[in-house]
Amino acid sequence: MPNIEALIRTMVEPIIQYPEEFNINIVDTDDFKEFHLELHPEDIGRVIGRKGRVIRAVRTIVYSIRNRNEKRPRIVVNDNVEE
């Protein structure tokens, strides 16, 4: 059973500027196991990338992992900035 959270951390941490503020919250829904990425506001753009290319690449890798008897993974970037 692959550790999807560790895989996401391995791909995201090298490209962000504030790794100490990077958290992954796992939420189980009816159909998916959602990985909510909480980032520093300046890192959100780095993770999404131009035209969404970076997050699309991360999602492609994570979504390619298939586990029997387990919900499909979904990555959500939380972009709600607290003011």
All heavy atoms as an XYZ file, in Angstrom:
692
protein
N       0.839     -1.177      0.000
C       0.000      0.000      0.000
C       0.890      1.248      0.000
O       1.642      1.466      0.932
C      -0.884     -0.012      1.246
C      -1.812      1.146      1.329
S      -3.030      0.855      2.610
C      -2.855      2.351      3.519
N       0.820      2.047     -1.049
C       1.688      3.224     -1.129
C       1.226      4.330     -0.183
O       0.032      4.478      0.086
C       1.552      3.660     -2.583
C       0.239      3.132     -3.013
C       0.025      1.856     -2.242
N       2.181      5.080      0.319
C       1.872      6.206      1.181
C       1.716      7.448      0.311
O       2.694      8.084     -0.069
C       2.970      6.389      2.223
C       2.606      7.419      3.258
O       1.648      8.168      3.105
N       3.372      7.447      4.327
N       0.489      7.788     -0.010
C       0.209      8.886     -0.926
C       0.596     10.219     -0.308
O       1.105     11.100     -0.996
C      -1.272      8.857     -1.355
C      -1.534      7.578     -2.146
C      -1.632     10.083     -2.173
C      -2.973      7.351     -2.526
N       0.399     10.367      0.983
C       0.763     11.626      1.645
C       2.272     11.884      1.523
O       2.696     12.998      1.219
C       0.351     11.595      3.111
C       0.660     12.878      3.840
C       0.213     12.865      5.293
O      -0.357     11.852      5.757
O       0.430     13.889      5.960
N       3.081     10.853      1.726
C       4.535     11.004      1.590
C       4.925     11.318      0.151
O       5.835     12.118     -0.097
C       5.235      9.736      2.068
N       4.221     10.724     -0.801
C       4.489     11.002     -2.209
C       4.200     12.466     -2.536
O       4.998     13.135     -3.203
C       3.642     10.079     -3.091
C       3.726     10.301     -4.596
C       5.141     10.039     -5.096
C       2.731      9.418     -5.313
N       3.084     12.982     -2.053
C       2.737     14.382     -2.288
C       3.775     15.299     -1.650
O       4.235     16.258     -2.263
C       1.324     14.688     -1.764
C       0.277     13.909     -2.560
C       1.031     16.188     -1.835
C      -1.112     13.961     -1.961
N       4.173     14.998     -0.417
C       5.198     15.805      0.256
C       6.505     15.804     -0.531
O       7.148     16.841     -0.677
C       5.472     15.265      1.655
C       4.516     15.725      2.660
C       4.985     15.456      4.078
N       3.903     15.766      4.979
C       3.574     16.985      5.340
N       4.232     17.999      4.892
N       2.561     17.200      6.155
N       6.894     14.654     -1.043
C       8.132     14.540     -1.797
C       8.105     15.399     -3.051
O       9.132     15.977     -3.437
C       8.379     13.064     -2.180
O       8.423     12.286     -0.980
C       9.676     12.897     -2.929
N       6.961     15.533     -3.681
C       6.866     16.323     -4.905
C       6.683     17.811     -4.637
O       7.177     18.638     -5.405
C       5.708     15.802     -5.768
C       5.968     14.443     -6.361
S       4.695     13.943     -7.514
C       3.363     13.530     -6.406
N       5.993     18.177     -3.552
C       5.645     19.580     -3.317
C       6.718     20.337     -2.529
O       7.031     21.488     -2.857
C       4.274     19.682     -2.611
C       3.979     21.090     -2.167
C       3.171     19.179     -3.529
N       7.311     19.729     -1.512
C       8.246     20.445     -0.648
C       9.435     21.073     -1.376
O       9.832     22.174     -1.023
C       8.711     19.551      0.496
C       7.656     19.434      1.586
C       8.106     18.621      2.774
O       9.133     17.918      2.692
O       7.409     18.685      3.799
N      10.022     20.448     -2.390
C      11.159     21.095     -3.052
C      10.815     22.369     -3.823
O      11.693     23.194     -4.077
C      11.674     20.029     -4.022
C      11.164     18.750     -3.502
C       9.868     19.071     -2.832
N       9.563     22.581     -4.179
C       9.224     23.741     -4.998
C       8.639     24.900     -4.195
O       8.462     25.979     -4.750
C       8.247     23.362     -6.133
C       6.949     22.812     -5.587
C       8.893     22.397     -7.092
C       5.899     22.546     -6.641
N       8.366     24.696     -2.907
C       7.780     25.773     -2.120
C       8.853     26.493     -1.312
O       9.916     25.953     -1.031
C       6.638     25.271     -1.206
C       7.121     24.205     -0.237
C       5.472     24.783     -2.033
C       6.065     23.729      0.729
N       8.529     27.730     -0.929
C       9.471     28.569     -0.212
C       9.309     28.445      1.307
O      10.240     28.695      2.048
C       9.267     30.015     -0.642
C      10.371     30.949     -0.244
C      10.207     32.309     -0.889
O       9.212     32.584     -1.543
N      11.178     33.162     -0.701
N       8.121     28.084      1.757
C       7.840     27.982      3.188
C       7.381     26.561      3.543
O       6.201     26.332      3.829
C       6.756     28.992      3.591
C       7.125     30.421      3.291
C       6.679     31.043      2.125
C       7.921     31.149      4.157
C       7.023     32.358      1.838
C       8.272     32.462      3.889
C       7.821     33.056      2.720
O       8.158     34.354      2.441
N       8.296     25.593      3.545
C       7.878     24.206      3.838
C       7.379     24.006      5.266
O       6.623     23.070      5.533
C       9.139     23.387      3.574
C      10.262     24.352      3.662
C       9.718     25.695      3.267
N       7.758     24.889      6.187
C       7.297     24.742      7.572
C       5.809     25.052      7.711
O       5.187     24.642      8.683
C       8.114     25.632      8.518
C       7.958     27.120      8.285
C       8.840     27.675      7.170
O       9.644     26.936      6.575
O       8.706     28.877      6.891
N       5.224     25.745      6.733
C       3.797     26.067      6.777
C       2.970     25.147      5.878
O       1.793     25.388      5.658
C       3.577     27.524      6.372
C       4.183     28.500      7.352
C       3.837     29.935      7.039
O       2.741     30.176      6.503
O       4.668     30.803      7.351
N       3.580     24.088      5.376
C       2.902     23.146      4.481
C       2.299     22.013      5.296
O       2.989     21.325      6.045
C       3.903     22.612      3.458
C       3.369     21.524      2.573
C       2.171     21.672      1.907
C       4.079     20.347      2.404
C       1.688     20.674      1.087
C       3.614     19.351      1.584
C       2.417     19.508      0.932
N       0.985     21.842      5.173
C       0.278     20.769      5.860
C      -0.628     20.042      4.882
O      -1.127     20.637      3.925
C      -0.589     21.312      7.003
C       0.237     21.827      8.148
O       1.187     21.181      8.574
N      -0.113     22.989      8.652
N      -0.838     18.768      5.144
C      -1.772     17.975      4.353
C      -2.838     17.436      5.308
O      -2.521     16.722      6.255
C      -1.073     16.801      3.642
C      -0.002     17.313      2.687
C      -2.097     15.952      2.899
C       0.810     16.222      2.035
N      -4.083     17.808      5.056
C      -5.211     17.282      5.827
C      -5.941     16.261      4.971
O      -6.273     16.538      3.819
C      -6.172     18.404      6.233
C      -5.541     19.363      7.216
O      -4.754     18.953      8.065
N      -5.864     20.627      7.102
N      -6.190     15.098      5.552
C      -6.861     14.027      4.824
C      -8.324     13.996      5.250
O      -8.638     13.933      6.437
C      -6.185     12.673      5.089
C      -4.718     12.740      4.656
C      -6.920     11.564      4.363
C      -3.905     11.539      5.042
N      -9.202     14.064      4.237
C     -10.645     14.062      4.483
C     -11.252     12.903      3.695
O     -11.050     12.796      2.486
C     -11.276     15.402      4.034
C     -12.780     15.369      4.240
C     -10.656     16.569      4.772
N     -11.990     12.038      4.391
C     -12.682     10.946      3.720
C     -14.084     11.390      3.337
O     -14.859     11.827      4.188
C     -12.769      9.717      4.623
C     -11.497      8.908      4.624
O     -10.827      8.862      3.575
O     -11.166      8.314      5.669
N     -14.406     11.283      2.056
C     -15.754     11.565      1.584
C     -16.370     10.237      1.146
O     -15.745      9.187      1.275
C     -15.748     12.575      0.417
O     -15.063     11.988     -0.688
C     -15.069     13.878      0.821
N     -17.568     10.286      0.596
C     -18.223      9.058      0.167
C     -17.470      8.366     -0.965
O     -17.390      7.140     -1.007
C     -19.653      9.353     -0.290
C     -20.552      9.741      0.880
O     -20.217      9.375      2.026
O     -21.570     10.401      0.638
N     -16.916      9.153     -1.886
C     -16.272      8.569     -3.060
C     -14.757      8.690     -3.086
O     -14.085      7.930     -3.769
C     -16.816      9.233     -4.334
C     -18.304      8.999     -4.498
O     -18.769      7.900     -4.143
O     -18.990      9.922     -4.983
N     -14.212      9.663     -2.363
C     -12.785      9.955     -2.482
C     -12.109     10.042     -1.127
O     -12.739     10.267     -0.104
C     -12.574     11.306     -3.193
C     -13.078     11.346     -4.591
C     -14.323     11.881     -4.874
C     -12.320     10.842     -5.635
C     -14.797     11.927     -6.169
C     -12.787     10.882     -6.927
C     -14.026     11.428     -7.203
N     -10.790      9.908     -1.166
C      -9.926     10.237     -0.031
C      -9.222     11.517     -0.450
O      -8.350     11.492     -1.311
C      -8.934      9.108      0.231
C      -8.112      9.295      1.462
C      -7.270      8.054      1.719
C      -6.571      8.147      3.051
N      -5.776      6.945      3.304
N      -9.645     12.655      0.123
C      -9.155     13.953     -0.315
C      -7.938     14.377      0.491
O      -7.929     14.283      1.719
C     -10.247     15.014     -0.188
C     -11.403     14.783     -1.119
C     -12.437     15.889     -1.046
O     -12.378     16.731     -0.128
O     -13.321     15.903     -1.920
N      -6.940     14.869     -0.210
C      -5.729     15.396      0.395
C      -5.760     16.908      0.205
O      -5.529     17.403     -0.895
C      -4.492     14.776     -0.257
C      -4.378     13.302     -0.015
C      -5.011     12.395     -0.847
C      -3.662     12.819      1.060
C      -4.923     11.032     -0.620
C      -3.565     11.455      1.308
C      -4.194     10.561      0.462
N      -6.074     17.644      1.283
C      -6.174     19.095      1.224
C      -4.800     19.683      1.547
O      -4.278     19.485      2.646
C      -7.213     19.608      2.226
C      -8.611     19.242      1.849
N      -9.463     20.150      1.272
C      -9.298     18.074      1.937
C     -10.628     19.563      1.043
N     -10.545     18.300      1.430
N      -4.225     20.406      0.583
C      -2.917     21.011      0.763
C      -3.102     22.417      1.314
O      -3.739     23.253      0.687
C      -2.173     21.076     -0.570
C      -2.066     19.784     -1.377
C      -1.212     20.023     -2.615
C      -1.497     18.663     -0.554
N      -2.547     22.653      2.493
C      -2.576     23.979      3.094
C      -1.188     24.572      2.963
O      -0.207     23.996      3.445
C      -3.005     23.892      4.554
C      -4.434     23.443      4.722
C      -4.879     23.410      6.168
O      -4.101     23.813      7.054
O      -6.016     22.979      6.409
N      -1.117     25.728      2.296
C       0.164     26.341      1.955
C       0.199     27.804      2.368
O      -0.836     28.431      2.554
C       0.374     26.264      0.437
C       0.410     24.875     -0.161
C      -0.022     24.913     -1.612
C       1.804     24.309     -0.045
N       1.402     28.335      2.466
C       1.598     29.773      2.643
C       1.055     30.445      1.383
O       1.195     29.902      0.281
C       3.093     30.059      2.822
C       3.389     31.467      3.172
N       3.515     32.449      2.223
C       3.586     32.060      4.377
C       3.773     33.593      2.815
N       3.829     33.388      4.128
N       0.445     31.627      1.503
C      -0.147     32.277      0.323
C       0.821     32.466     -0.849
O       0.416     32.373     -2.005
C      -0.620     33.632      0.868
C      -0.848     33.395      2.317
C       0.149     32.359      2.732
N       2.087     32.711     -0.575
C       3.058     32.885     -1.652
C       3.386     31.575     -2.362
O       3.860     31.585     -3.495
C       4.342     33.516     -1.117
C       4.164     34.946     -0.669
C       5.454     35.549     -0.155
O       6.543     35.026     -0.486
O       5.370     36.546      0.583
N       3.154     30.447     -1.694
C       3.477     29.146     -2.281
C       2.355     28.578     -3.134
O       2.578     27.641     -3.903
C       3.830     28.140     -1.182
C       5.181     28.416     -0.554
O       6.034     29.000     -1.252
O       5.382     28.047      0.615
N       1.163     29.120     -3.012
C       0.031     28.583     -3.769
C       0.304     28.663     -5.264
O       0.092     27.707     -6.003
C      -1.280     29.301     -3.382
C      -1.651     28.934     -1.949
C      -2.409     28.919     -4.327
C      -2.813     29.716     -1.385
N       0.805     29.802     -5.723
C       1.126     29.963     -7.141
C       2.212     29.022     -7.609
O       2.192     28.538     -8.739
N       3.181     28.753     -6.746
C       4.257     27.826     -7.106
C       3.727     26.402     -7.296
O       4.156     25.687     -8.187
C       5.334     27.805     -6.029
C       6.105     29.078     -5.885
C       7.054     28.952     -4.691
N       7.675     30.207     -4.359
C       8.834     30.603     -4.849
N       9.488     29.844     -5.679
N       9.333     31.767     -4.492
N       2.814     26.007     -6.433
C       2.273     24.655     -6.509
C       1.321     24.512     -7.694
O       1.312     23.483     -8.365
C       1.580     24.270     -5.181
C       0.844     22.958     -5.305
C       2.605     24.190     -4.066
N       0.543     25.537     -7.957
C      -0.375     25.466     -9.094
C       0.390     25.572    -10.407
O       0.139     24.830    -11.341
C      -1.459     26.551     -8.977
C      -2.342     26.242     -7.761
C      -2.284     26.628    -10.249
C      -3.350     27.305     -7.442
N       1.352     26.492    -10.470
C       2.165     26.639    -11.674
C       1.439     27.410    -12.762
O       0.263     27.740    -12.649
N       2.175     27.708    -13.828
C       1.575     28.417    -14.960
C       0.535     27.544    -15.633
O       0.815     26.413    -16.015
C       2.642     28.797    -15.969
C       3.516     29.891    -15.479
C       4.279     30.512    -16.614
N       5.056     31.620    -16.070
C       6.199     32.007    -16.551
N       6.728     31.397    -17.587
N       6.835     33.016    -16.005
N      -0.649     28.098    -15.754
C      -1.790     27.415    -16.369
C      -2.091     26.077    -15.688
O      -2.634     25.163    -16.299
C      -1.566     27.218    -17.864
C      -1.449     28.509    -18.628
C      -1.312     28.257    -20.096
C      -1.182     29.588    -20.825
N      -1.046     29.397    -22.267
N      -1.697     25.938    -14.421
C      -1.999     24.734    -13.663
C      -1.141     23.531    -13.997
O      -1.489     22.401    -13.657
N      -0.007     23.759    -14.628
C       0.813     22.633    -15.083
C       1.433     21.828    -13.949
O       1.502     20.597    -14.025
C       1.901     23.138    -16.026
C       1.352     23.592    -17.338
C       2.449     24.016    -18.274
N       1.851     24.479    -19.523
C       2.395     25.373    -20.295
N       3.559     25.910    -19.988
N       1.796     25.738    -21.412
N       1.892     22.495    -12.898
C       2.554     21.771    -11.799
C       1.555     20.900    -11.057
O       1.789     19.699    -10.857
C       3.259     22.756    -10.843
C       3.837     22.011     -9.646
C       4.352     23.525    -11.567
N       0.428     21.480    -10.651
C      -0.553     20.690     -9.905
C      -1.150     19.602    -10.792
O      -1.462     18.507    -10.310
C      -1.646     21.589     -9.268
C      -2.462     20.802     -8.240
C      -2.548     22.192    -10.313
C      -1.697     20.351     -7.037
N      -1.267     19.851    -12.075
C      -1.767     18.826    -12.990
C      -0.796     17.639    -13.044
O      -1.224     16.477    -13.043
C      -1.969     19.412    -14.389
C      -2.721     18.462    -15.303
C      -3.009     19.027    -16.681
N      -3.428     20.424    -16.642
C      -2.890     21.377    -17.408
N      -1.934     21.091    -18.259
N      -3.332     22.622    -17.328
N       0.504     17.920    -13.050
C       1.499     16.842    -13.072
C       1.460     16.038    -11.769
O       1.518     14.800    -11.790
C       2.890     17.421    -13.297
N       1.345     16.739    -10.630
C       1.261     16.046     -9.335
C       0.012     15.172     -9.292
O       0.065     14.009     -8.875
C       1.264     17.071     -8.173
C       0.962     16.398     -6.849
C       2.599     17.808     -8.118
N      -1.112     15.723     -9.748
C      -2.359     14.956     -9.755
C      -2.264     13.746    -10.673
O      -2.772     12.671    -10.334
C      -3.524     15.841    -10.177
C      -3.970     16.792     -9.098
C      -5.074     17.703     -9.558
N      -5.582     18.488     -8.444
C      -6.083     19.711     -8.566
N      -6.173     20.283     -9.756
N      -6.510     20.354     -7.505
N      -1.635     13.887    -11.823
C      -1.500     12.764    -12.752
C      -0.755     11.610    -12.095
O      -1.163     10.449    -12.214
C      -0.757     13.204    -14.025
O      -1.523     14.233    -14.660
C      -0.567     12.040    -14.981
N       0.315     11.916    -11.382
C       1.095     10.864    -10.710
C       0.281     10.223     -9.595
O       0.201      8.996     -9.496
C       2.417     11.440    -10.182
C       3.312     11.834    -11.352
C       3.119     10.436     -9.276
C       4.515     12.647    -10.967
N      -0.348     11.051     -8.762
C      -1.104     10.511     -7.620
C      -2.328      9.740     -8.091
O      -2.634      8.668     -7.570
C      -1.502     11.651     -6.654
C      -2.461     11.149     -5.594
C      -0.259     12.236     -6.004
N      -3.029     10.257     -9.088
C      -4.238      9.588     -9.560
C      -3.931      8.281    -10.292
O      -4.815      7.448    -10.474
C      -5.052     10.500    -10.465
C      -5.622     11.727     -9.781
C      -6.254     12.706    -10.523
C      -5.533     11.923     -8.407
C      -6.788     13.840     -9.924
C      -6.049     13.043     -7.803
C      -6.675     13.999     -8.552
O      -7.200     15.122     -7.958
N      -2.697      8.086    -10.723
C      -2.350      6.850    -11.418
C      -2.194      5.674    -10.455
O      -2.143      4.527    -10.888
C      -1.067      7.038    -12.223
O       0.034      7.209    -11.354
N      -2.133      5.956     -9.172
C      -2.003      4.894     -8.171
C      -3.376      4.286     -7.922
O      -4.319      4.979     -7.561
C      -1.430      5.446     -6.855
C      -0.041      6.018     -7.095
C      -1.409      4.374     -5.779
C       0.502      6.775     -5.909
N      -3.484      3.021     -8.144
C      -4.752      2.314     -7.934
C      -4.584      1.305     -6.807
O      -3.696      0.460     -6.830
C      -5.170      1.565     -9.197
C      -5.464      2.466    -10.344
C      -6.802      3.113    -10.137
N      -7.106      3.927    -11.309
C      -7.943      4.924    -11.277
N      -8.561      5.216    -10.170
N      -8.172      5.632    -12.353
N      -5.456      1.394     -5.827
C      -5.477      0.437     -4.729
C      -6.837     -0.236     -4.699
O      -7.863      0.425     -4.762
C      -5.250      1.133     -3.381
C      -3.850      1.638     -3.233
O      -2.914      1.054     -3.755
N      -3.695      2.732     -2.510
N      -6.818     -1.519     -4.600
C      -8.085     -2.248     -4.487
C      -8.658     -2.013     -3.095
O      -7.941     -1.865     -2.124
C      -7.865     -3.734     -4.710
C      -7.433     -4.037     -6.118
C      -7.216     -5.533     -6.271
N      -6.531     -5.769     -7.526
C      -7.078     -6.412     -8.536
N      -8.283     -6.899     -8.416
N      -6.410     -6.576     -9.642
N      -9.971     -1.986     -3.035
C     -10.707     -1.813     -1.778
C     -10.368     -0.511     -1.073
O     -10.411     -0.431      0.151
C     -10.439     -2.998     -0.835
C     -10.817     -4.307     -1.468
O     -11.777     -4.387     -2.217
N     -10.059     -5.338     -1.174
N      -9.972      0.506     -1.831
C      -9.673      1.792     -1.229
C     -10.244      2.896     -2.111
O     -10.345      2.735     -3.322
C      -8.163      1.961     -1.073
C      -7.792      2.961     -0.009
C      -6.312      2.926      0.290
O      -5.808      1.868      0.680
O      -5.683      3.977      0.122
N     -10.598      3.998     -1.498
C     -11.166      5.113     -2.255
C     -10.105      5.759     -3.135
O      -8.920      5.719     -2.831
C     -11.726      6.159     -1.290
C     -12.860      5.649     -0.455
C     -13.306      6.701      0.527
C     -14.370      6.142      1.449
N     -14.762      7.120      2.455
N     -10.566      6.380     -4.229
C      -9.644      7.062     -5.120
C      -9.136      8.344     -4.460
O      -9.884      9.009     -3.755
C     -10.332      7.409     -6.437
C     -10.713      6.193     -7.228
C     -11.289      6.539     -8.557
N     -12.114      7.747     -8.506
C     -12.793      8.237     -9.515
N     -12.778      7.629    -10.670
N     -13.521      9.324     -9.390
N      -7.880      8.704     -4.695
C      -7.355      9.943     -4.106
C      -7.797     11.169     -4.894
O      -8.080     11.092     -6.088
C      -5.837      9.754     -4.208
C      -5.651      8.851     -5.372
C      -6.845      7.941     -5.386
N      -7.862     12.297     -4.207
C      -8.158     13.583     -4.842
C      -7.319     14.638     -4.119
O      -7.257     14.649     -2.903
C      -9.637     13.921     -4.721
C      -9.971     15.324     -5.249
C     -11.408     15.676     -5.028
N     -12.204     15.063     -6.089
C     -13.518     15.083     -6.126
N     -14.196     15.652     -5.153
N     -14.167     14.536     -7.123
N      -6.688     15.526     -4.887
C      -5.872     16.598     -4.314
C      -6.630     17.911     -4.426
O      -7.099     18.278     -5.497
C      -4.512     16.703     -5.025
C      -3.725     15.411     -4.830
C      -3.728     17.896     -4.505
C      -2.415     15.380     -5.558
N      -6.724     18.622     -3.298
C      -7.393     19.919     -3.243
C      -6.401     20.928     -2.678
O      -5.833     20.711     -1.609
C      -8.651     19.860     -2.338
C      -9.325     21.210     -2.246
C      -9.607     18.787     -2.819
N      -6.184     22.024     -3.410
C      -5.316     23.096     -2.921
C      -6.202     24.126     -2.243
O      -7.043     24.748     -2.888
C      -4.515     23.742     -4.077
C      -3.656     24.885     -3.544
C      -3.660     22.714     -4.774
N      -6.020     24.282     -0.928
C      -6.804     25.271     -0.192
C      -6.214     26.639     -0.441
O      -5.078     26.918     -0.075
C      -6.797     24.958      1.308
C      -7.588     23.726      1.645
O      -8.398     23.252      0.852
N      -7.350     23.181      2.823
N      -7.005     27.503     -1.088
C      -6.510     28.827     -1.418
C      -7.238     29.929     -0.661
O      -7.130     31.094     -1.012
C      -6.608     29.079     -2.917
C      -8.024     28.990     -3.443
O      -8.912     28.615     -2.661
O      -8.241     29.283     -4.623
N      -7.933     29.561      0.400
C      -8.614     30.580      1.199
C      -7.604     31.206      2.157
O      -7.122     30.593      3.080
C      -9.809     29.992      1.962
C      -9.471     28.709      2.677
O      -8.404     28.125      2.490
N     -10.372     28.258      3.518
N      -7.279     32.469      1.901
C      -6.270     33.189      2.672
C      -6.954     33.858      3.860
O      -7.941     34.566      3.699
C      -5.564     34.239      1.792
C      -4.529     34.981      2.595
C      -4.956     33.580      0.582
N      -6.416     33.613      5.056
C      -6.973     34.242      6.242
C      -6.475     35.669      6.318
O      -5.294     35.941      6.203
C      -6.546     33.470      7.499
C      -7.098     32.059      7.542
C      -6.607     31.300      8.746
O      -5.981     31.917      9.634
O      -6.828     30.096      8.802
N      -7.409     36.593      6.521
C      -7.031     38.009      6.585
C      -7.239     38.579      7.960
O      -7.968     38.165      8.739
C      -7.853     38.799      5.555
C      -7.570     38.325      4.168
C      -8.470     39.023      3.144
O      -9.040     40.073      3.452
O      -8.596     38.480      2.048
